[in-house]
Amino acid sequence: MDFPMFHLDWLNDRFLIALIAILHVCINHGLAVGFIPYITRLEQQGVMNSSANQITNPEWDAMVYKMMKVGFIITTTLGAMTGVGIWLSVSVVSPSSIASLIRVFYWAWFIEWLVFITEVVLILIYFLTWKNSNKSLKAKLRHIKFGWFLSIFSWITMAIIVSILGL
């Protein structure tokens, strides 16, 4: 008989996993999948509503940058910690189930990790190059493309994970 490596009497083991997973989904799916496309669209709107001699509306761009800064900090800290927390709690509470999940869906997890790494690189590029992208219209449009690519990769990551867990 397999016993969990870790057990909480006062809190069911599965409840611990669910608590971390719900927090992770609310943070990452809400911000990465919903908020990033919204931010990208707002940035694009700032370029469209700028005057002829400006690349973007400076006040609008500063506001959108501040919003993105909050989203960036939350997703890269709390989202990352809860994502790792899901894997850690499942592997401690039920090592055989996580081993089975990895064994059965090996290639799906492999692809998901590749997409996830790409997503991490894209969010770093998108946030850290924001201020430098205001130097030319070409740089700003390229920056907006990175935002749309980030939005697409965030959605793909979510779709792969939901597909694996839904089977």
DSSP file (Angstrom, degrees, kcal/mol; ACC not computed):
  #  RESIDUE AA STRUCTURE BP1 BP2  ACC     N-H-->O    O-->H-N    N-H-->O    O-->H-N    TCO  KAPPA ALPHA  PHI   PSI    X-CA   Y-CA   Z-CA
    1    1 A M              0   0    0      0, 0.0     2,-0.6     0, 0.0     0, 0.0   0.000 360.0 360.0 360.0 135.0    0.0    0.0    0.0
    2    2 A D        -     0   0    0     92,-0.0     0, 0.0    93,-0.0     0, 0.0  -0.761 360.0-168.3 -88.9 123.2    1.3    3.5   -0.9
    3    3 A F        -     0   0    0     -2,-0.6     4,-0.0     1,-0.0     2,-0.0  -0.839  29.5-103.5-105.3 148.0    1.2    6.0    1.9
    4    4 A P        -     0   0    0      0, 0.0    89,-0.2     0, 0.0    90,-0.1  -0.369  18.0-134.1 -67.2 149.9    1.7    9.7    1.2
    5    5 A M  S    S+     0   0    0     87,-1.4     2,-0.4     1,-0.2    88,-0.2   0.714  94.9  32.4 -72.3 -19.8    5.1   11.1    2.2
    6    6 A F        -     0   0    0     86,-0.8     2,-0.4    87,-0.1    -1,-0.2  -0.999  70.0-179.5-140.9 136.2    3.3   14.0    3.9
    7    7 A H        -     0   0    0     -2,-0.4     2,-0.6    -3,-0.1     5,-0.1  -0.994  14.8-160.2-144.1 134.4   -0.1   14.1    5.6
    8    8 A L        -     0   0    0      3,-0.4     3,-0.1    -2,-0.4     5,-0.1  -0.955   2.6-168.3-112.3 115.1   -2.1   16.8    7.2
    9    9 A D  S    S+     0   0    0     -2,-0.6    -1,-0.2     1,-0.2     3,-0.1   0.910  89.5  45.7 -67.0 -42.2   -4.8   15.5    9.6
   10   10 A W  S    S+     0   0    0      1,-0.2     2,-0.4     2,-0.0    -1,-0.2   0.641 120.4  40.2 -79.5 -14.0   -6.5   18.9   10.0
   11   11 A L  S    S-     0   0    0     -3,-0.1    -3,-0.4     4,-0.0    -1,-0.2  -0.972  92.0-117.7-137.1 119.4   -6.5   19.6    6.3
   12   12 A N     >  -     0   0    0     -2,-0.4     4,-1.7     1,-0.1     3,-0.2  -0.234  21.9-126.0 -55.8 141.5   -7.1   16.9    3.7
   13   13 A D  H  > S+     0   0    0      1,-0.2     4,-1.6     2,-0.2     3,-0.2   0.901 110.9  49.5 -57.8 -44.0   -4.1   16.3    1.4
   14   14 A R  H  > S+     0   0    0      1,-0.2     4,-2.6     2,-0.2    -1,-0.2   0.829 105.7  57.9 -66.8 -31.0   -6.2   16.8   -1.7
   15   15 A F  H  > S+     0   0    0      2,-0.2     4,-2.7    -3,-0.2    -1,-0.2   0.875 102.6  54.3 -66.0 -36.5   -7.5   20.0   -0.3
   16   16 A L  H  X S+     0   0    0     -4,-1.7     4,-2.0     2,-0.2    -2,-0.2   0.931 110.8  45.3 -60.6 -46.5   -4.0   21.3    0.0
   17   17 A I  H  X S+     0   0    0     -4,-1.6     4,-2.7     1,-0.2    -2,-0.2   0.931 114.1  49.2 -62.2 -46.0   -3.4   20.6   -3.6
   18   18 A A  H  X S+     0   0    0     -4,-2.6     4,-2.8     1,-0.2     5,-0.2   0.883 108.6  53.2 -62.6 -39.8   -6.7   22.2   -4.6
   19   19 A L  H  X S+     0   0    0     -4,-2.7     4,-1.9     2,-0.2    -1,-0.2   0.933 113.5  41.8 -61.9 -47.4   -6.0   25.3   -2.5
   20   20 A I  H  X S+     0   0    0     -4,-2.0     4,-2.4     2,-0.2    -2,-0.2   0.909 115.7  50.6 -66.3 -42.2   -2.7   25.9   -4.2
   21   21 A A  H  X S+     0   0    0     -4,-2.7     4,-2.7     2,-0.2    -2,-0.2   0.896 109.4  49.7 -65.4 -41.1   -4.1   25.1   -7.7
   22   22 A I  H  X S+     0   0    0     -4,-2.8     4,-2.5     2,-0.2     5,-0.2   0.921 111.8  48.5 -64.6 -43.1   -7.1   27.4   -7.3
   23   23 A L  H  X S+     0   0    0     -4,-1.9     4,-2.0    -5,-0.2    -2,-0.2   0.919 112.9  48.9 -60.5 -43.6   -4.8   30.2   -6.3
   24   24 A H  H  X>S+     0   0    0     -4,-2.4     4,-3.0     2,-0.2     5,-0.5   0.917 111.8  48.1 -62.9 -44.8   -2.5   29.5   -9.2
   25   25 A V  I  X>S+     0   0    0     -4,-2.7     4,-1.4     1,-0.2     5,-0.9   0.913 111.1  50.5 -65.0 -42.6   -5.4   29.4  -11.7
   26   26 A C  I  <5S+     0   0    0     -4,-2.5     4,-0.4    -5,-0.2    -1,-0.2   0.900 118.9  38.2 -62.6 -39.6   -6.9   32.6  -10.5
   27   27 A I  I  X5S+     0   0    0     -4,-2.0     4,-2.5    -5,-0.2     5,-0.4   0.980 125.7  32.1 -75.1 -58.6   -3.5   34.4  -10.7
   28   28 A N  I  X>S+     0   0    0     -4,-3.0     4,-2.0     2,-0.2     5,-1.1   0.913 123.0  42.4 -73.9 -43.8   -2.0   32.9  -13.9
   29   29 A H  I  <XS+     0   0    0     -4,-1.4     5,-0.8    -5,-0.5     4,-0.3   0.881 119.1  46.6 -72.4 -33.9   -5.1   32.3  -16.0
   30   30 A G  I  4XS+     0   0    0     -5,-0.9     5,-1.1    -4,-0.4     4,-0.3   0.928 126.3  27.0 -69.9 -44.5   -6.6   35.6  -15.0
   31   31 A L  I  <>S+     0   0    0     -4,-2.5     5,-1.8     3,-0.2     4,-0.4   0.935 128.0  38.0 -86.3 -49.9   -3.5   37.7  -15.6
   32   32 A A  I  <5S+     0   0    0     -4,-2.0    -3,-0.2    -5,-0.4   122,-0.2   0.931 128.2  31.3 -70.6 -44.6   -1.5   35.8  -18.2
   33   33 A V  I   <S+     0   0    0     -5,-1.1    -3,-0.2    -4,-0.3    -1,-0.2   0.821 136.4  21.9 -86.4 -31.7   -4.4   34.6  -20.4
   34   34 A G  I  ><S+     0   0    0     -5,-0.8     4,-1.0    -4,-0.3    -3,-0.2   0.837 124.6  43.8-102.7 -42.1   -6.8   37.5  -19.8
   35   35 A F  I  ><S+     0   0    0     -5,-1.1     4,-2.7    -4,-0.4    -3,-0.2   0.875 106.4  57.8 -77.9 -39.2   -4.8   40.5  -18.7
   36   36 A I  H  ><S+     0   0    0     -5,-1.8     4,-2.7     1,-0.2     5,-0.2   0.923 107.3  46.8 -63.2 -46.1   -1.8   40.3  -21.1
   37   37 A P  H  > S+     0   0    0      0, 0.0     4,-2.4     0, 0.0    -1,-0.2   0.893 113.2  51.6 -61.1 -35.3   -4.0   40.5  -24.3
   38   38 A Y  H  X S+     0   0    0     -4,-1.0     4,-2.3     2,-0.2    -2,-0.2   0.929 110.9  46.7 -64.4 -45.4   -5.9   43.4  -22.6
   39   39 A I  H  X S+     0   0    0     -4,-2.7     4,-2.5     2,-0.2    -1,-0.2   0.914 112.2  50.6 -62.2 -44.0   -2.6   45.2  -21.9
   40   40 A T  H  X S+     0   0    0     -4,-2.7     4,-2.4     1,-0.2    -1,-0.2   0.908 110.6  49.3 -62.0 -41.9   -1.3   44.6  -25.4
   41   41 A R  H  X S+     0   0    0     -4,-2.4     4,-2.4     2,-0.2    -1,-0.2   0.893 110.6  50.3 -64.9 -39.9   -4.6   46.0  -26.9
   42   42 A L  H  X S+     0   0    0     -4,-2.3     4,-1.9     2,-0.2    -2,-0.2   0.901 110.5  49.7 -64.5 -40.1   -4.3   49.1  -24.7
   43   43 A E  H  X S+     0   0    0     -4,-2.5     4,-1.4     2,-0.2    -2,-0.2   0.917 111.5  48.7 -63.5 -42.5   -0.7   49.6  -25.8
   44   44 A Q  H  X S+     0   0    0     -4,-2.4     4,-2.2     1,-0.2    -2,-0.2   0.886 108.6  54.1 -63.4 -39.4   -1.8   49.2  -29.4
   45   45 A Q  H  X S+     0   0    0     -4,-2.4     4,-2.2     1,-0.2    -1,-0.2   0.867 104.0  56.1 -63.0 -37.2   -4.7   51.7  -28.8
   46   46 A G  H  < S+     0   0    0     -4,-1.9    11,-1.0     1,-0.2    -1,-0.2   0.867 108.4  46.9 -63.3 -36.9   -2.1   54.2  -27.5
   47   47 A V  H >< S+     0   0    0     -4,-1.4     3,-1.0     9,-0.2    -2,-0.2   0.905 112.8  49.3 -70.0 -41.7   -0.2   54.0  -30.8
   48   48 A M  H 3< S+     0   0    0     -4,-2.2    -2,-0.2     1,-0.2    -1,-0.2   0.840 113.3  46.4 -67.1 -32.9   -3.4   54.4  -32.8
   49   49 A N  T 3< S+     0   0    0     -4,-2.2    -1,-0.2    -5,-0.2    -2,-0.2   0.308  89.4 111.1 -93.9   8.8   -4.6   57.4  -30.8
   50   50 A S  S <  S-     0   0    0     -3,-1.0     7,-0.1     5,-0.2    -3,-0.1  -0.412  72.6-104.6 -81.0 160.0   -1.2   59.3  -30.9
   51   51 A S    >   -     0   0    0      5,-0.1     3,-1.4    -2,-0.1    -1,-0.1  -0.230  37.9 -96.7 -76.7 173.2   -0.7   62.5  -32.8
   52   52 A A  T 3  S+     0   0    0      1,-0.3    -1,-0.1    -2,-0.0    -2,-0.1   0.804 122.9  46.3 -64.3 -31.0    1.2   62.6  -36.1
   53   53 A N  T 3  S+     0   0    0      2,-0.0     2,-0.3     0, 0.0    -1,-0.3   0.363 104.8  74.0 -95.6   7.0    4.5   63.6  -34.4
   54   54 A Q    <   -     0   0    0     -3,-1.4     3,-0.1     1,-0.1    -4,-0.1  -0.891  65.2-148.2-119.4 150.5    4.4   61.1  -31.6
   55   55 A I  S    S-     0   0    0     -2,-0.3     2,-0.3     1,-0.3    -5,-0.2   0.899  86.0 -10.1 -76.7 -44.6    5.0   57.3  -31.5
   56   56 A T  S    S-     0   0    0     78,-0.1    -1,-0.3    -7,-0.1    -9,-0.2  -0.958  83.3 -86.5-148.1 162.6    2.4   56.8  -28.7
   57   57 A N     >  -     0   0    0    -11,-1.0     4,-2.9    -2,-0.3     5,-0.2  -0.659  39.9-150.0 -72.3 114.6    0.4   58.9  -26.3
   58   58 A P  H  > S+     0   0    0      0, 0.0     4,-2.2     0, 0.0     5,-0.2   0.873  92.1  46.6 -61.5 -40.6    2.9   59.3  -23.4
   59   59 A E  H  > S+     0   0    0      2,-0.2     4,-2.1     1,-0.2     5,-0.2   0.924 115.3  46.8 -66.7 -43.0    0.4   59.5  -20.6
   60   60 A W  H  > S+     0   0    0      1,-0.2     4,-2.5     2,-0.2     5,-0.2   0.929 112.9  49.3 -62.8 -46.0   -1.6   56.5  -21.9
   61   61 A D  H  X S+     0   0    0     -4,-2.9     4,-2.4     1,-0.2    -1,-0.2   0.880 109.9  51.4 -63.7 -38.6    1.6   54.5  -22.4
   62   62 A A  H  X S+     0   0    0     -4,-2.2     4,-2.1    -5,-0.2    -1,-0.2   0.900 110.9  48.5 -65.2 -40.3    2.8   55.3  -18.8
   63   63 A M  H  X S+     0   0    0     -4,-2.1     4,-2.0     2,-0.2    -2,-0.2   0.929 113.2  46.5 -64.8 -44.8   -0.5   54.2  -17.4
   64   64 A V  H  X S+     0   0    0     -4,-2.5     4,-2.5     1,-0.2    -2,-0.2   0.880 110.6  53.9 -66.3 -37.4   -0.5   50.9  -19.4
   65   65 A Y  H  X S+     0   0    0     -4,-2.4     4,-2.5     2,-0.2    -1,-0.2   0.911 107.7  50.1 -62.0 -42.6    3.1   50.3  -18.4
   66   66 A K  H  X S+     0   0    0     -4,-2.1     4,-1.8     2,-0.2    -2,-0.2   0.900 111.0  49.3 -63.2 -39.9    2.2   50.7  -14.7
   67   67 A M  H  X S+     0   0    0     -4,-2.0     4,-2.2     1,-0.2    -2,-0.2   0.923 112.1  48.2 -63.0 -43.5   -0.6   48.2  -15.1
   68   68 A M  H  X S+     0   0    0     -4,-2.5     4,-3.2     1,-0.2    -2,-0.2   0.864 106.2  58.1 -65.5 -35.8    1.8   45.8  -16.9
   69   69 A K  H  X S+     0   0    0     -4,-2.5     4,-2.4     2,-0.2    -1,-0.2   0.920 107.7  46.3 -60.5 -44.0    4.3   46.2  -14.1
   70   70 A V  H  X S+     0   0    0     -4,-1.8     4,-2.3     2,-0.2    -2,-0.2   0.939 115.3  46.4 -62.8 -47.3    1.7   45.1  -11.5
   71   71 A G  H  X S+     0   0    0     -4,-2.2     4,-2.6     1,-0.2     5,-0.3   0.889 112.2  51.3 -61.9 -40.1    0.7   42.1  -13.7
   72   72 A F  H  X S+     0   0    0     -4,-3.2     4,-2.3     2,-0.2    -2,-0.2   0.929 111.4  46.3 -63.1 -47.0    4.4   41.2  -14.4
   73   73 A I  H  X S+     0   0    0     -4,-2.4     4,-1.2    -5,-0.2     5,-0.4   0.922 115.2  46.2 -64.1 -44.1    5.3   41.2  -10.7
   74   74 A I  H  X>S+     0   0    0     -4,-2.3     5,-2.0    -5,-0.2     4,-0.7   0.937 115.9  43.9 -66.3 -46.2    2.3   39.2   -9.6
   75   75 A T  I  <>S+     0   0    0     -4,-2.6     5,-0.7     1,-0.2    -1,-0.2   0.877 115.8  47.0 -69.7 -35.6    2.6   36.5  -12.4
   76   76 A T  I  <5S+     0   0    0     -4,-2.3    -1,-0.2    -5,-0.3    -2,-0.2   0.658 126.4  26.8 -82.6 -13.3    6.4   36.1  -12.1
   77   77 A T  I  X5S+     0   0    0     -4,-1.2     4,-2.8    -3,-0.3     5,-0.2   0.766 132.7  24.9-106.8 -71.9    6.3   35.8   -8.3
   78   78 A L  I  X5S+     0   0    0     -4,-0.7     4,-2.6    -5,-0.4     5,-0.3   0.903 125.6  50.0 -64.1 -41.6    3.0   34.5   -7.0
   79   79 A G  I  ><S+     0   0    0     -5,-2.0     4,-1.8     1,-0.2    -1,-0.2   0.917 114.2  44.7 -63.2 -42.7    2.2   32.7  -10.2
   80   80 A A  H  ><S+     0   0    0     -5,-0.7     4,-2.3    -6,-0.3     5,-0.2   0.914 114.1  49.1 -68.1 -42.3    5.6   31.0  -10.3
   81   81 A M  H  X S+     0   0    0     -4,-2.8     4,-2.2     1,-0.2    -2,-0.2   0.908 113.6  45.5 -65.6 -41.0    5.6   30.1   -6.7
   82   82 A T  H  X S+     0   0    0     -4,-2.6     4,-2.0    -5,-0.2    -1,-0.2   0.844 110.3  55.1 -72.5 -31.2    2.1   28.6   -6.8
   83   83 A G  H  X S+     0   0    0     -4,-1.8     4,-1.5    -5,-0.3    -2,-0.2   0.936 113.2  40.9 -63.5 -46.1    3.0   26.7  -10.0
   84   84 A V  H  X S+     0   0    0     -4,-2.3     4,-2.7     1,-0.2    -2,-0.2   0.865 111.2  59.7 -66.9 -35.8    5.9   25.1   -8.4
   85   85 A G  H  X S+     0   0    0     -4,-2.2     4,-2.9    -5,-0.2     5,-0.2   0.850 101.0  53.9 -61.7 -35.9    3.8   24.6   -5.3
   86   86 A I  H  X S+     0   0    0     -4,-2.0     4,-2.5     2,-0.2     5,-0.3   0.961 111.9  43.8 -61.8 -50.8    1.3   22.5   -7.2
   87   87 A W  H  X S+     0   0    0     -4,-1.5     4,-2.3     1,-0.2    -2,-0.2   0.911 116.4  47.6 -61.5 -43.1    4.1   20.2   -8.4
   88   88 A L  H  X S+     0   0    0     -4,-2.7     4,-1.9     2,-0.2     5,-0.2   0.936 113.4  46.2 -65.2 -47.1    5.7   20.0   -5.0
   89   89 A S  H  X S+     0   0    0     -4,-2.9     4,-2.6     1,-0.2     5,-0.3   0.900 115.0  46.6 -66.1 -39.8    2.5   19.4   -3.1
   90   90 A V  H  X S+     0   0    0     -4,-2.5     4,-2.8    -5,-0.2     8,-0.3   0.915 112.7  49.6 -67.9 -41.1    1.3   16.7   -5.5
   91   91 A S  H  < S+     0   0    0     -4,-2.3    -1,-0.2    -5,-0.3    -2,-0.2   0.814 116.6  42.3 -69.4 -27.7    4.7   15.0   -5.5
   92   92 A V  H  < S+     0   0    0     -4,-1.9   -87,-1.4    -5,-0.2   -86,-0.8   0.881 121.4  39.1 -82.1 -40.8    4.8   15.0   -1.7
   93   93 A V  H  < S+     0   0    0     -4,-2.6    -2,-0.2     1,-0.2    -3,-0.2   0.893 137.5   9.3 -77.4 -41.2    1.2   13.9   -1.1
   94   94 A S     X  +     0   0    0     -4,-2.8     4,-1.7    -5,-0.3     3,-0.5  -0.593  63.6 169.7-143.5  77.3    0.8   11.4   -3.9
   95   95 A P  H  > S+     0   0    0      0, 0.0     4,-2.0     0, 0.0     5,-0.2   0.842  80.3  54.9 -60.4 -34.9    4.1   10.6   -5.6
   96   96 A S  H  > S+     0   0    0      1,-0.2     4,-2.1     2,-0.2     5,-0.1   0.864 106.1  51.4 -69.5 -33.7    2.7    7.7   -7.6
   97   97 A S  H  > S+     0   0    0     -3,-0.5     4,-2.3     2,-0.2    -1,-0.2   0.907 111.6  45.6 -70.5 -39.8   -0.1    9.8   -9.2
   98   98 A I  H  X S+     0   0    0     -4,-1.7     4,-2.1    -8,-0.3    -2,-0.2   0.874 112.5  52.1 -70.7 -34.8    2.3   12.5  -10.4
   99   99 A A  H  X S+     0   0    0     -4,-2.0     4,-2.4    -5,-0.2    -2,-0.2   0.909 111.5  46.9 -64.4 -41.2    4.7    9.8  -11.7
  100  100 A S  H  X S+     0   0    0     -4,-2.1     4,-2.8     2,-0.2     5,-0.3   0.903 110.3  52.5 -66.1 -41.6    1.8    8.2  -13.6
  101  101 A L  H  X S+     0   0    0     -4,-2.3     4,-1.8     1,-0.2    -2,-0.2   0.893 113.1  44.1 -62.1 -40.6    0.7   11.6  -14.9
  102  102 A I  H  < S+     0   0    0     -4,-2.1    -2,-0.2     2,-0.2    -1,-0.2   0.905 114.6  49.5 -70.5 -41.5    4.2   12.3  -16.3
  103  103 A R  H >< S+     0   0    0     -4,-2.4     3,-0.8    -5,-0.2    -2,-0.2   0.925 115.7  41.1 -64.9 -45.3    4.6    8.8  -17.7
  104  104 A V  H 3< S+     0   0    0     -4,-2.8     3,-0.2     1,-0.2    -1,-0.2   0.895 126.7  32.5 -71.8 -40.3    1.3    8.8  -19.5
  105  105 A F  T 3X S+     0   0    0     -4,-1.8     4,-2.6    -5,-0.3     5,-0.3  -0.183  77.0 135.9-110.7  40.2    1.4   12.3  -20.8
  106  106 A Y  H <> S+     0   0    0     -3,-0.8     4,-2.5     1,-0.2    -1,-0.2   0.929  74.3  42.3 -55.2 -53.3    5.2   12.6  -21.3
  107  107 A W  H  > S+     0   0    0      1,-0.2     4,-2.6     2,-0.2    -1,-0.2   0.852 113.1  53.0 -68.1 -34.2    5.1   14.3  -24.7
  108  108 A A  H  > S+     0   0    0      2,-0.2     4,-2.4     1,-0.2    -1,-0.2   0.922 112.4  44.9 -65.2 -42.6    2.3   16.7  -23.8
  109  109 A W  H  X S+     0   0    0     -4,-2.6     4,-2.6     2,-0.2    -2,-0.2   0.892 111.9  53.4 -66.8 -38.4    4.2   17.8  -20.7
  110  110 A F  H  X S+     0   0    0     -4,-2.5     4,-1.9    -5,-0.3    -2,-0.2   0.940 111.9  44.0 -60.7 -47.5    7.4   18.1  -22.7
  111  111 A I  H  X S+     0   0    0     -4,-2.6     4,-2.6     1,-0.2     5,-0.2   0.899 112.0  54.1 -64.0 -40.4    5.6   20.4  -25.2
  112  112 A E  H  X S+     0   0    0     -4,-2.4     4,-2.8     1,-0.2    -2,-0.2   0.904 107.6  49.8 -62.1 -40.8    3.9   22.3  -22.4
  113  113 A W  H  X S+     0   0    0     -4,-2.6     4,-2.6     2,-0.2    -1,-0.2   0.880 110.3  50.4 -66.8 -36.9    7.3   23.0  -20.8
  114  114 A L  H  X S+     0   0    0     -4,-1.9     4,-2.1     2,-0.2    -2,-0.2   0.932 113.8  44.9 -63.4 -44.8    8.7   24.2  -24.1
  115  115 A V  H  X S+     0   0    0     -4,-2.6     4,-2.3     2,-0.2    -2,-0.2   0.899 113.3  51.5 -64.5 -40.3    5.8   26.5  -24.6
  116  116 A F  H  X S+     0   0    0     -4,-2.8     4,-2.4     2,-0.2    -2,-0.2   0.913 108.4  50.0 -64.6 -43.5    6.0   27.7  -21.0
  117  117 A I  H  X S+     0   0    0     -4,-2.6     4,-2.3     1,-0.2    -1,-0.2   0.912 111.4  50.0 -61.2 -41.8    9.7   28.5  -21.3
  118  118 A T  H  X S+     0   0    0     -4,-2.1     4,-2.6     1,-0.2    -1,-0.2   0.904 109.4  52.0 -61.6 -41.0    8.9   30.5  -24.4
  119  119 A E  H  X S+     0   0    0     -4,-2.3     4,-2.4     2,-0.2    -2,-0.2   0.900 108.7  50.0 -62.6 -41.7    6.2   32.3  -22.5
  120  120 A V  H  X S+     0   0    0     -4,-2.4     4,-1.9     2,-0.2    -2,-0.2   0.925 112.0  47.5 -63.5 -44.8    8.6   33.2  -19.7
  121  121 A V  H  X S+     0   0    0     -4,-2.3     4,-2.6     1,-0.2    -2,-0.2   0.916 112.3  50.6 -62.0 -42.8   11.1   34.6  -22.2
  122  122 A L  H  X S+     0   0    0     -4,-2.6     4,-3.1     1,-0.2    -2,-0.2   0.889 109.0  49.6 -65.2 -39.7    8.4   36.5  -24.0
  123  123 A I  H  X S+     0   0    0     -4,-2.4     4,-2.3     2,-0.2     5,-0.3   0.879 112.2  49.2 -68.8 -34.3    7.0   38.1  -20.7
  124  124 A L  H  X S+     0   0    0     -4,-1.9     4,-2.5    -5,-0.2     5,-0.3   0.938 114.7  44.3 -66.0 -46.1   10.6   39.1  -19.8
  125  125 A I  H  X S+     0   0    0     -4,-2.6     4,-1.7     1,-0.2    -2,-0.2   0.938 114.2  50.6 -61.1 -46.8   11.2   40.6  -23.3
  126  126 A Y  H  < S+     0   0    0     -4,-3.1    -2,-0.2    -5,-0.2    -1,-0.2   0.921 118.9  34.5 -61.5 -46.8    7.8   42.3  -23.3
  127  127 A F  H >< S+     0   0    0     -4,-2.3     3,-1.2    -5,-0.2     4,-0.3   0.938 118.9  47.9 -75.7 -46.2    8.1   44.0  -19.9
  128  128 A L  H 3< S+     0   0    0     -4,-2.5     4,-0.2    -5,-0.3    -1,-0.2   0.688 114.1  46.4 -74.6 -17.8   11.8   44.8  -19.9
  129  129 A T  T 3X S+     0   0    0     -4,-1.7     4,-1.4    -5,-0.3    -1,-0.3   0.317  82.6 102.3-102.1   8.7   11.9   46.3  -23.4
  130  130 A W  T X4 S+     0   0    0     -3,-1.2     3,-0.5     1,-0.2     4,-0.3   0.941  83.1  41.8 -58.7 -52.8    8.8   48.5  -22.9
  131  131 A K  G >4 S+     0   0    0     -4,-0.3     3,-1.1     1,-0.2    -1,-0.2   0.857 113.8  52.3 -68.4 -34.8   10.6   51.8  -22.3
  132  132 A N  G >4 S+     0   0    0      1,-0.2     3,-1.2    -4,-0.2    -1,-0.2   0.734  97.0  69.2 -71.2 -20.6   13.1   51.2  -25.1
  133  133 A S  G X< S+     0   0    0     -4,-1.4     3,-0.6    -3,-0.5    -1,-0.2   0.625  83.4  72.6 -73.8 -10.6   10.4   50.5  -27.5
  134  134 A N  G <  S+     0   0    0     -3,-1.1    -1,-0.3    -4,-0.3   -79,-0.2   0.363  74.8  84.3 -84.3   7.1    9.2   54.1  -27.4
  135  135 A K  G <  S+     0   0    0     -3,-1.2     2,-0.3     1,-0.2    -1,-0.2   0.808 102.2   6.9 -80.7 -29.9   12.3   55.3  -29.5
  136  136 A S    <>  -     0   0    0     -3,-0.6     4,-2.1    -4,-0.2    -1,-0.2  -0.984  68.1-118.5-148.8 158.8   10.8   54.5  -32.9
  137  137 A L  H  > S+     0   0    0     -2,-0.3     4,-2.6     1,-0.2     5,-0.2   0.884 115.3  54.6 -64.8 -37.9    7.5   53.4  -34.4
  138  138 A K  H  > S+     0   0    0      1,-0.2     4,-2.1     2,-0.2    -1,-0.2   0.916 109.4  47.1 -62.0 -43.1    9.1   50.3  -35.8
  139  139 A A  H  > S+     0   0    0      2,-0.2     4,-2.2     1,-0.2    -1,-0.2   0.886 112.3  50.4 -65.8 -38.5   10.4   49.3  -32.3
  140  140 A K  H  X S+     0   0    0     -4,-2.1     4,-2.1     2,-0.2    -2,-0.2   0.913 110.9  48.0 -67.3 -42.1    6.9   50.0  -30.8
  141  141 A L  H  X S+     0   0    0     -4,-2.6     4,-1.8     2,-0.2    -1,-0.2   0.877 111.5  50.7 -66.2 -36.9    5.1   47.9  -33.3
  142  142 A R  H  X S+     0   0    0     -4,-2.1     4,-2.0    -5,-0.2    -1,-0.2   0.897 108.9  52.5 -64.8 -39.7    7.6   45.1  -32.8
  143  143 A H  H  X S+     0   0    0     -4,-2.2     4,-1.7     1,-0.2    -2,-0.2   0.897 107.3  51.2 -62.2 -41.5    7.0   45.4  -29.0
  144  144 A I  H  X S+     0   0    0     -4,-2.1     4,-2.0     1,-0.2    -1,-0.2   0.880 106.5  54.9 -64.3 -37.5    3.3   45.1  -29.6
  145  145 A K  H  X S+     0   0    0     -4,-1.8     4,-2.8     1,-0.2    -1,-0.2   0.905 104.9  53.2 -61.7 -40.6    3.9   41.9  -31.7
  146  146 A F  H  X S+     0   0    0     -4,-2.0     4,-2.6     1,-0.2    -1,-0.2   0.894 107.1  53.1 -60.0 -38.6    5.8   40.5  -28.7
  147  147 A G  H  X S+     0   0    0     -4,-1.7     4,-2.1     2,-0.2    -2,-0.2   0.904 110.1  46.3 -62.6 -41.8    2.7   41.2  -26.6
  148  148 A W  H  X S+     0   0    0     -4,-2.0     4,-2.2     2,-0.2    -2,-0.2   0.895 112.2  50.6 -69.1 -38.7    0.4   39.3  -29.0
  149  149 A F  H  X S+     0   0    0     -4,-2.8     4,-2.7     2,-0.2     5,-0.2   0.916 110.0  50.9 -62.6 -41.7    2.9   36.4  -29.2
  150  150 A L  H  X S+     0   0    0     -4,-2.6     4,-2.3     1,-0.2    -2,-0.2   0.906 109.3  51.3 -60.2 -42.3    2.9   36.3  -25.4
  151  151 A S  H  X S+     0   0    0     -4,-2.1     4,-1.9     2,-0.2    -1,-0.2   0.911 111.6  46.9 -61.1 -43.3   -0.9   36.3  -25.3
  152  152 A I  H  X S+     0   0    0     -4,-2.2     4,-2.4     1,-0.2    -2,-0.2   0.927 113.0  47.7 -66.3 -45.6   -1.0   33.4  -27.8
  153  153 A F  H  X S+     0   0    0     -4,-2.7     4,-2.4     1,-0.2    -1,-0.2   0.854 109.5  54.2 -67.1 -33.7    1.7   31.3  -25.9
  154  154 A S  H  X S+     0   0    0     -4,-2.3     4,-2.1    -5,-0.2    -1,-0.2   0.919 110.3  46.8 -62.9 -42.6   -0.1   32.0  -22.6
  155  155 A W  H  X S+     0   0    0     -4,-1.9     4,-2.7     2,-0.2    -2,-0.2   0.904 111.0  51.5 -66.5 -40.6   -3.3   30.6  -24.1
  156  156 A I  H  X S+     0   0    0     -4,-2.4     4,-2.6     2,-0.2     5,-0.2   0.917 108.7  51.5 -63.0 -43.0   -1.5   27.6  -25.5
  157  157 A T  H  X S+     0   0    0     -4,-2.4     4,-2.2     1,-0.2     5,-0.2   0.942 112.6  45.5 -57.4 -48.3    0.0   26.8  -22.1
  158  158 A M  H  X S+     0   0    0     -4,-2.1     4,-2.6     1,-0.2     5,-0.2   0.917 112.1  51.7 -61.6 -43.5   -3.4   26.9  -20.5
  159  159 A A  H  X S+     0   0    0     -4,-2.7     4,-2.1     1,-0.2    -1,-0.2   0.892 110.1  48.4 -63.5 -40.5   -5.0   24.8  -23.3
  160  160 A I  H  X S+     0   0    0     -4,-2.6     4,-2.4     2,-0.2    -1,-0.2   0.939 113.9  45.8 -65.6 -46.5   -2.3   22.1  -23.0
  161  161 A I  H  X S+     0   0    0     -4,-2.2     4,-2.6     1,-0.2     5,-0.2   0.924 113.9  48.0 -64.4 -44.1   -2.6   21.8  -19.2
  162  162 A V  H  X S+     0   0    0     -4,-2.6     4,-1.6    -5,-0.2    -1,-0.2   0.881 111.2  52.4 -63.9 -36.9   -6.4   21.8  -19.2
  163  163 A S  H  X S+     0   0    0     -4,-2.1     4,-0.6    -5,-0.2    -2,-0.2   0.914 111.7  45.5 -64.7 -42.9   -6.3   19.1  -22.0
  164  164 A I  H >< S+     0   0    0     -4,-2.4     3,-1.0     1,-0.2    -2,-0.2   0.952 117.2  43.0 -64.7 -49.5   -4.0   16.9  -19.9
  165  165 A L  H 3< S+     0   0    0     -4,-2.6    -1,-0.2     1,-0.2    -2,-0.2   0.727 109.0  59.8 -72.6 -20.8   -6.0   17.3  -16.7
  166  166 A G  H 3<        0   0    0     -4,-1.6    -1,-0.2    -5,-0.2    -2,-0.2   0.623 360.0 360.0 -82.0 -12.6   -9.3   17.0  -18.4
  167  167 A L    <<        0   0    0     -3,-1.0    -1,-0.2    -4,-0.6    -2,-0.1   0.483 360.0 360.0 -81.2 360.0   -8.6   13.5  -19.8
